[in-house]
Amino acid sequence: MPERPADSPVRIIGSRELHQNLPAILRELERPETRYVLTVHGKPRAVLIGAEPFLKLLEEPEGSPSDAVVGLQLTALLGGRLDPATVERLERTLAESGNGKA
């Protein structure tokens, strides 16, 4: 199973790892905070989340801390720049979850 930092619900995996560990990954995706960033040749191609968390994501316009972390990681991996509005939303989301410093 792909490793991840203890405090991060986001895992970055390659397509080969996805294929080899699909049953375990599907079980992990049942946890609402779990997200996978799927890469092909080291470039992000998709974000995997469970079906229930996806439905909740549609209901929450502000998103969750997991979604904020995925957004930050994808921006970095894709070589994008964080505009002030993105940074503000990330800070607000993390502060509201109790994980950030206001």
MIPA-997444 format. One record per atom (N, C-alpha, C): atom name; residue number from 1; x, y, z. Coordinates in nm, 2 decimals, m for minus. Layout:
residues N
+------+-----+--------+--------+--------+
! site ! pos !     c1 !     c2 !     c3 !
+------+-----+--------+--------+--------+
!   CA ! NUM !      X !      Y !      Z !
...
+------+-----+--------+--------+--------+
***
This chain:
residues 102
+------+-----+--------+--------+--------+
! site ! pos !     c1 !     c2 !     c3 !
+------+-----+--------+--------+--------+
!    N !   1 !   0.09 !  m0.12 !   0.00 !
!   CA !   1 !   0.00 !   0.00 !   0.00 !
!    C !   1 !   0.09 !   0.12 !   0.00 !
!    N !   2 !   0.06 !   0.23 !  m0.08 !
!   CA !   2 !   0.14 !   0.35 !  m0.08 !
!    C !   2 !   0.15 !   0.41 !   0.06 !
!    N !   3 !   0.26 !   0.47 !   0.09 !
!   CA !   3 !   0.28 !   0.53 !   0.21 !
!    C !   3 !   0.23 !   0.68 !   0.20 !
!    N !   4 !   0.20 !   0.73 !   0.32 !
!   CA !   4 !   0.16 !   0.87 !   0.33 !
!    C !   4 !   0.20 !   0.92 !   0.47 !
!    N !   5 !   0.22 !   1.06 !   0.48 !
!   CA !   5 !   0.24 !   1.11 !   0.61 !
!    C !   5 !   0.13 !   1.08 !   0.70 !
!    N !   6 !   0.16 !   1.07 !   0.83 !
!   CA !   6 !   0.06 !   1.03 !   0.93 !
!    C !   6 !  m0.06 !   1.13 !   0.94 !
!    N !   7 !  m0.03 !   1.26 !   0.91 !
!   CA !   7 !  m0.13 !   1.36 !   0.93 !
!    C !   7 !  m0.20 !   1.40 !   0.80 !
!    N !   8 !  m0.17 !   1.33 !   0.69 !
!   CA !   8 !  m0.23 !   1.36 !   0.56 !
!    C !   8 !  m0.32 !   1.25 !   0.51 !
!    N !   9 !  m0.45 !   1.28 !   0.48 !
!   CA !   9 !  m0.54 !   1.18 !   0.42 !
!    C !   9 !  m0.52 !   1.16 !   0.27 !
!    N !  10 !  m0.42 !   1.23 !   0.21 !
!   CA !  10 !  m0.40 !   1.22 !   0.07 !
!    C !  10 !  m0.28 !   1.13 !   0.04 !
!    N !  11 !  m0.30 !   1.04 !  m0.06 !
!   CA !  11 !  m0.20 !   0.95 !  m0.10 !
!    C !  11 !  m0.17 !   0.98 !  m0.25 !
!    N !  12 !  m0.05 !   0.97 !  m0.29 !
!   CA !  12 !  m0.02 !   0.99 !  m0.43 !
!    C !  12 !   0.03 !   0.85 !  m0.48 !
!    N !  13 !  m0.04 !   0.79 !  m0.58 !
!   CA !  13 !  m0.01 !   0.66 !  m0.63 !
!    C !  13 !   0.00 !   0.66 !  m0.78 !
!    N !  14 !   0.08 !   0.56 !  m0.83 !
!   CA !  14 !   0.09 !   0.54 !  m0.97 !
!    C !  14 !  m0.01 !   0.45 !  m1.02 !
!    N !  15 !  m0.02 !   0.44 !  m1.15 !
!   CA !  15 !  m0.13 !   0.35 !  m1.21 !
!    C !  15 !  m0.09 !   0.21 !  m1.18 !
!    N !  16 !   0.03 !   0.17 !  m1.18 !
!   CA !  16 !   0.07 !   0.03 !  m1.15 !
!    C !  16 !   0.03 !   0.00 !  m1.00 !
!    N !  17 !   0.05 !   0.09 !  m0.91 !
!   CA !  17 !   0.01 !   0.06 !  m0.77 !
!    C !  17 !  m0.14 !   0.05 !  m0.76 !
!    N !  18 !  m0.21 !   0.13 !  m0.84 !
!   CA !  18 !  m0.36 !   0.13 !  m0.84 !
!    C !  18 !  m0.41 !  m0.01 !  m0.88 !
!    N !  19 !  m0.35 !  m0.06 !  m0.99 !
!   CA !  19 !  m0.38 !  m0.19 !  m1.04 !
!    C !  19 !  m0.35 !  m0.30 !  m0.94 !
!    N !  20 !  m0.24 !  m0.30 !  m0.88 !
!   CA !  20 !  m0.20 !  m0.40 !  m0.79 !
!    C !  20 !  m0.27 !  m0.40 !  m0.66 !
!    N !  21 !  m0.32 !  m0.28 !  m0.61 !
!   CA !  21 !  m0.38 !  m0.27 !  m0.48 !
!    C !  21 !  m0.52 !  m0.23 !  m0.49 !
!    N !  22 !  m0.59 !  m0.25 !  m0.60 !
!   CA !  22 !  m0.73 !  m0.20 !  m0.61 !
!    C !  22 !  m0.82 !  m0.24 !  m0.50 !
!    N !  23 !  m0.83 !  m0.36 !  m0.46 !
!   CA !  23 !  m0.93 !  m0.39 !  m0.35 !
!    C !  23 !  m0.90 !  m0.32 !  m0.22 !
!    N !  24 !  m0.78 !  m0.31 !  m0.19 !
!   CA !  24 !  m0.74 !  m0.23 !  m0.06 !
!    C !  24 !  m0.77 !  m0.08 !  m0.08 !
!    N !  25 !  m0.74 !  m0.03 !  m0.19 !
!   CA !  25 !  m0.77 !   0.11 !  m0.22 !
!    C !  25 !  m0.92 !   0.14 !  m0.21 !
!    N !  26 !  m1.00 !   0.05 !  m0.27 !
!   CA !  26 !  m1.14 !   0.07 !  m0.27 !
!    C !  26 !  m1.19 !   0.07 !  m0.12 !
!    N !  27 !  m1.14 !  m0.02 !  m0.04 !
!   CA !  27 !  m1.17 !  m0.02 !   0.10 !
!    C !  27 !  m1.13 !   0.11 !   0.17 !
!    N !  28 !  m1.01 !   0.16 !   0.14 !
!   CA !  28 !  m0.97 !   0.29 !   0.20 !
!    C !  28 !  m1.06 !   0.40 !   0.16 !
!    N !  29 !  m1.11 !   0.40 !   0.04 !
!   CA !  29 !  m1.19 !   0.51 !  m0.01 !
!    C !  29 !  m1.32 !   0.52 !   0.06 !
!    N !  30 !  m1.36 !   0.42 !   0.14 !
!   CA !  30 !  m1.48 !   0.42 !   0.22 !
!    C !  30 !  m1.47 !   0.52 !   0.33 !
!    N !  31 !  m1.34 !   0.55 !   0.37 !
!   CA !  31 !  m1.32 !   0.65 !   0.48 !
!    C !  31 !  m1.34 !   0.79 !   0.41 !
!    N !  32 !  m1.42 !   0.87 !   0.48 !
!   CA !  32 !  m1.46 !   1.00 !   0.42 !
!    C !  32 !  m1.34 !   1.10 !   0.39 !
!    N !  33 !  m1.24 !   1.09 !   0.47 !
!   CA !  33 !  m1.13 !   1.18 !   0.45 !
!    C !  33 !  m1.02 !   1.14 !   0.35 !
!    N !  34 !  m1.03 !   1.02 !   0.30 !
!   CA !  34 !  m0.93 !   0.96 !   0.21 !
!    C !  34 !  m0.94 !   1.01 !   0.07 !
!    N !  35 !  m0.82 !   1.05 !   0.01 !
!   CA !  35 !  m0.82 !   1.09 !  m0.12 !
!    C !  35 !  m0.69 !   1.03 !  m0.18 !
!    N !  36 !  m0.70 !   0.99 !  m0.31 !
!   CA !  36 !  m0.58 !   0.94 !  m0.38 !
!    C !  36 !  m0.56 !   1.03 !  m0.50 !
!    N !  37 !  m0.44 !   1.07 !  m0.53 !
!   CA !  37 !  m0.40 !   1.14 !  m0.65 !
!    C !  37 !  m0.33 !   1.03 !  m0.74 !
!    N !  38 !  m0.40 !   1.00 !  m0.85 !
!   CA !  38 !  m0.34 !   0.90 !  m0.94 !
!    C !  38 !  m0.25 !   0.97 !  m1.04 !
!    N !  39 !  m0.13 !   0.91 !  m1.05 !
!   CA !  39 !  m0.03 !   0.97 !  m1.15 !
!    C !  39 !   0.00 !   0.87 !  m1.26 !
!    N !  40 !   0.03 !   0.92 !  m1.37 !
!   CA !  40 !   0.08 !   0.84 !  m1.48 !
!    C !  40 !   0.21 !   0.90 !  m1.53 !
!    N !  41 !   0.32 !   0.82 !  m1.51 !
!   CA !  41 !   0.46 !   0.87 !  m1.54 !
!    C !  41 !   0.49 !   1.00 !  m1.46 !
!    N !  42 !   0.44 !   0.99 !  m1.33 !
!   CA !  42 !   0.47 !   1.10 !  m1.24 !
!    C !  42 !   0.38 !   1.23 !  m1.25 !
!    N !  43 !   0.29 !   1.23 !  m1.35 !
!   CA !  43 !   0.21 !   1.34 !  m1.36 !
!    C !  43 !   0.07 !   1.31 !  m1.32 !
!    N !  44 !   0.00 !   1.40 !  m1.24 !
!   CA !  44 !  m0.13 !   1.38 !  m1.19 !
!    C !  44 !  m0.23 !   1.37 !  m1.30 !
!    N !  45 !  m0.32 !   1.26 !  m1.29 !
!   CA !  45 !  m0.42 !   1.24 !  m1.39 !
!    C !  45 !  m0.56 !   1.24 !  m1.34 !
!    N !  46 !  m0.57 !   1.21 !  m1.21 !
!   CA !  46 !  m0.71 !   1.20 !  m1.15 !
!    C !  46 !  m0.70 !   1.20 !  m1.00 !
!    N !  47 !  m0.81 !   1.24 !  m0.94 !
!   CA !  47 !  m0.83 !   1.23 !  m0.79 !
!    C !  47 !  m0.93 !   1.13 !  m0.76 !
!    N !  48 !  m0.90 !   1.04 !  m0.68 !
!   CA !  48 !  m1.00 !   0.93 !  m0.64 !
!    C !  48 !  m1.06 !   0.96 !  m0.50 !
!    N !  49 !  m1.19 !   0.96 !  m0.49 !
!   CA !  49 !  m1.25 !   0.97 !  m0.36 !
!    C !  49 !  m1.37 !   0.87 !  m0.36 !
!    N !  50 !  m1.41 !   0.83 !  m0.24 !
!   CA !  50 !  m1.52 !   0.74 !  m0.23 !
!    C !  50 !  m1.66 !   0.80 !  m0.28 !
!    N !  51 !  m1.75 !   0.71 !  m0.30 !
!   CA !  51 !  m1.88 !   0.76 !  m0.35 !
!    C !  51 !  m1.96 !   0.84 !  m0.25 !
!    N !  52 !  m1.96 !   0.80 !  m0.13 !
!   CA !  52 !  m2.03 !   0.88 !  m0.02 !
!    C !  52 !  m1.96 !   1.01 !   0.00 !
!    N !  53 !  m1.82 !   1.02 !   0.01 !
!   CA !  53 !  m1.76 !   1.15 !   0.02 !
!    C !  53 !  m1.78 !   1.24 !  m0.10 !
!    N !  54 !  m1.79 !   1.18 !  m0.21 !
!   CA !  54 !  m1.82 !   1.26 !  m0.33 !
!    C !  54 !  m1.96 !   1.33 !  m0.32 !
!    N !  55 !  m2.06 !   1.25 !  m0.28 !
!   CA !  55 !  m2.19 !   1.31 !  m0.26 !
!    C !  55 !  m2.19 !   1.42 !  m0.16 !
!    N !  56 !  m2.12 !   1.40 !  m0.05 !
!   CA !  56 !  m2.11 !   1.51 !   0.05 !
!    C !  56 !  m2.03 !   1.63 !  m0.01 !
!    N !  57 !  m1.93 !   1.61 !  m0.09 !
!   CA !  57 !  m1.86 !   1.71 !  m0.15 !
!    C !  57 !  m1.95 !   1.80 !  m0.24 !
!    N !  58 !  m2.04 !   1.74 !  m0.30 !
!   CA !  58 !  m2.14 !   1.82 !  m0.39 !
!    C !  58 !  m2.23 !   1.91 !  m0.30 !
!    N !  59 !  m2.25 !   1.87 !  m0.18 !
!   CA !  59 !  m2.34 !   1.95 !  m0.09 !
!    C !  59 !  m2.26 !   2.06 !  m0.02 !
!    N !  60 !  m2.13 !   2.05 !  m0.01 !
!   CA !  60 !  m2.05 !   2.15 !   0.07 !
!    C !  60 !  m1.97 !   2.24 !  m0.03 !
!    N !  61 !  m2.02 !   2.36 !  m0.04 !
!   CA !  61 !  m1.95 !   2.45 !  m0.14 !
!    C !  61 !  m1.81 !   2.49 !  m0.09 !
!    N !  62 !  m1.79 !   2.49 !   0.04 !
!   CA !  62 !  m1.65 !   2.53 !   0.09 !
!    C !  62 !  m1.55 !   2.42 !   0.08 !
!    N !  63 !  m1.60 !   2.29 !   0.08 !
!   CA !  63 !  m1.51 !   2.18 !   0.07 !
!    C !  63 !  m1.46 !   2.14 !   0.21 !
!    N !  64 !  m1.38 !   2.04 !   0.22 !
!   CA !  64 !  m1.33 !   1.99 !   0.35 !
!    C !  64 !  m1.17 !   2.01 !   0.35 !
!    N !  65 !  m1.11 !   1.99 !   0.46 !
!   CA !  65 !  m0.97 !   2.00 !   0.47 !
!    C !  65 !  m0.90 !   1.91 !   0.37 !
!    N !  66 !  m0.95 !   1.78 !   0.36 !
!   CA !  66 !  m0.89 !   1.69 !   0.26 !
!    C !  66 !  m0.90 !   1.75 !   0.12 !
!    N !  67 !  m1.01 !   1.81 !   0.08 !
!   CA !  67 !  m1.02 !   1.87 !  m0.05 !
!    C !  67 !  m0.92 !   1.98 !  m0.07 !
!    N !  68 !  m0.90 !   2.06 !   0.04 !
!   CA !  68 !  m0.81 !   2.17 !   0.03 !
!    C !  68 !  m0.66 !   2.12 !   0.01 !
!    N !  69 !  m0.63 !   2.01 !   0.08 !
!   CA !  69 !  m0.50 !   1.95 !   0.07 !
!    C !  69 !  m0.48 !   1.90 !  m0.07 !
!    N !  70 !  m0.58 !   1.83 !  m0.13 !
!   CA !  70 !  m0.57 !   1.78 !  m0.26 !
!    C !  70 !  m0.55 !   1.90 !  m0.36 !
!    N !  71 !  m0.62 !   2.00 !  m0.34 !
!   CA !  71 !  m0.61 !   2.12 !  m0.43 !
!    C !  71 !  m0.47 !   2.18 !  m0.43 !
!    N !  72 !  m0.41 !   2.19 !  m0.31 !
!   CA !  72 !  m0.28 !   2.24 !  m0.29 !
!    C !  72 !  m0.18 !   2.15 !  m0.35 !
!    N !  73 !  m0.19 !   2.02 !  m0.33 !
!   CA !  73 !  m0.09 !   1.93 !  m0.39 !
!    C !  73 !  m0.10 !   1.92 !  m0.54 !
!    N !  74 !  m0.22 !   1.93 !  m0.59 !
!   CA !  74 !  m0.24 !   1.92 !  m0.74 !
!    C !  74 !  m0.18 !   2.05 !  m0.80 !
!    N !  75 !  m0.20 !   2.16 !  m0.74 !
!   CA !  75 !  m0.15 !   2.29 !  m0.79 !
!    C !  75 !   0.00 !   2.28 !  m0.80 !
!    N !  76 !   0.06 !   2.23 !  m0.69 !
!   CA !  76 !   0.21 !   2.21 !  m0.69 !
!    C !  76 !   0.26 !   2.11 !  m0.79 !
!    N !  77 !   0.19 !   2.00 !  m0.80 !
!   CA !  77 !   0.23 !   1.89 !  m0.90 !
!    C !  77 !   0.22 !   1.93 !  m1.04 !
!    N !  78 !   0.12 !   2.01 !  m1.07 !
!   CA !  78 !   0.09 !   2.06 !  m1.20 !
!    C !  78 !   0.17 !   2.19 !  m1.24 !
!    N !  79 !   0.25 !   2.23 !  m1.14 !
!   CA !  79 !   0.33 !   2.35 !  m1.17 !
!    C !  79 !   0.25 !   2.48 !  m1.17 !
!    N !  80 !   0.13 !   2.48 !  m1.11 !
!   CA !  80 !   0.05 !   2.60 !  m1.11 !
!    C !  80 !   0.09 !   2.69 !  m1.00 !
!    N !  81 !   0.03 !   2.81 !  m1.01 !
!   CA !  81 !   0.06 !   2.91 !  m0.91 !
!    C !  81 !  m0.06 !   2.93 !  m0.82 !
!    N !  82 !  m0.04 !   2.95 !  m0.69 !
!   CA !  82 !  m0.15 !   2.97 !  m0.60 !
!    C !  82 !  m0.18 !   3.12 !  m0.60 !
!    N !  83 !  m0.30 !   3.15 !  m0.65 !
!   CA !  83 !  m0.34 !   3.29 !  m0.65 !
!    C !  83 !  m0.39 !   3.33 !  m0.51 !
!    N !  84 !  m0.40 !   3.45 !  m0.47 !
!   CA !  84 !  m0.44 !   3.49 !  m0.34 !
!    C !  84 !  m0.58 !   3.43 !  m0.29 !
!    N !  85 !  m0.67 !   3.42 !  m0.38 !
!   CA !  85 !  m0.80 !   3.37 !  m0.35 !
!    C !  85 !  m0.79 !   3.22 !  m0.31 !
!    N !  86 !  m0.71 !   3.15 !  m0.38 !
!   CA !  86 !  m0.69 !   3.00 !  m0.35 !
!    C !  86 !  m0.62 !   2.99 !  m0.21 !
!    N !  87 !  m0.52 !   3.07 !  m0.18 !
!   CA !  87 !  m0.45 !   3.07 !  m0.05 !
!    C !  87 !  m0.55 !   3.10 !   0.06 !
!    N !  88 !  m0.63 !   3.21 !   0.04 !
!   CA !  88 !  m0.73 !   3.25 !   0.14 !
!    C !  88 !  m0.83 !   3.14 !   0.16 !
!    N !  89 !  m0.88 !   3.07 !   0.06 !
!   CA !  89 !  m0.98 !   2.96 !   0.08 !
!    C !  89 !  m0.91 !   2.85 !   0.16 !
!    N !  90 !  m0.79 !   2.81 !   0.12 !
!   CA !  90 !  m0.72 !   2.70 !   0.19 !
!    C !  90 !  m0.70 !   2.74 !   0.34 !
!    N !  91 !  m0.66 !   2.86 !   0.37 !
!   CA !  91 !  m0.64 !   2.90 !   0.51 !
!    C !  91 !  m0.77 !   2.90 !   0.58 !
!    N !  92 !  m0.88 !   2.94 !   0.52 !
!   CA !  92 !  m1.01 !   2.95 !   0.58 !
!    C !  92 !  m1.06 !   2.81 !   0.61 !
!    N !  93 !  m1.04 !   2.72 !   0.52 !
!   CA !  93 !  m1.09 !   2.58 !   0.53 !
!    C !  93 !  m1.01 !   2.51 !   0.64 !
!    N !  94 !  m0.88 !   2.53 !   0.65 !
!   CA !  94 !  m0.80 !   2.46 !   0.75 !
!    C !  94 !  m0.83 !   2.52 !   0.89 !
!    N !  95 !  m0.85 !   2.65 !   0.90 !
!   CA !  95 !  m0.88 !   2.72 !   1.02 !
!    C !  95 !  m1.02 !   2.67 !   1.08 !
!    N !  96 !  m1.11 !   2.66 !   0.99 !
!   CA !  96 !  m1.25 !   2.61 !   1.03 !
!    C !  96 !  m1.25 !   2.47 !   1.08 !
!    N !  97 !  m1.16 !   2.39 !   1.03 !
!   CA !  97 !  m1.15 !   2.25 !   1.07 !
!    C !  97 !  m1.08 !   2.23 !   1.20 !
!    N !  98 !  m1.01 !   2.34 !   1.25 !
!   CA !  98 !  m0.93 !   2.33 !   1.37 !
!    C !  98 !  m0.79 !   2.28 !   1.35 !
!    N !  99 !  m0.75 !   2.26 !   1.22 !
!   CA !  99 !  m0.62 !   2.22 !   1.19 !
!    C !  99 !  m0.52 !   2.33 !   1.16 !
!    N ! 100 !  m0.58 !   2.45 !   1.14 !
!   CA ! 100 !  m0.49 !   2.56 !   1.10 !
!    C ! 100 !  m0.48 !   2.66 !   1.22 !
!    N ! 101 !  m0.40 !   2.76 !   1.20 !
!   CA ! 101 !  m0.38 !   2.86 !   1.30 !
!    C ! 101 !  m0.44 !   2.99 !   1.25 !
!    N ! 102 !  m0.54 !   3.04 !   1.31 !
!   CA ! 102 !  m0.61 !   3.16 !   1.27 !
!    C ! 102 !  m0.54 !   3.28 !   1.32 !
+------+-----+--------+--------+--------+
***
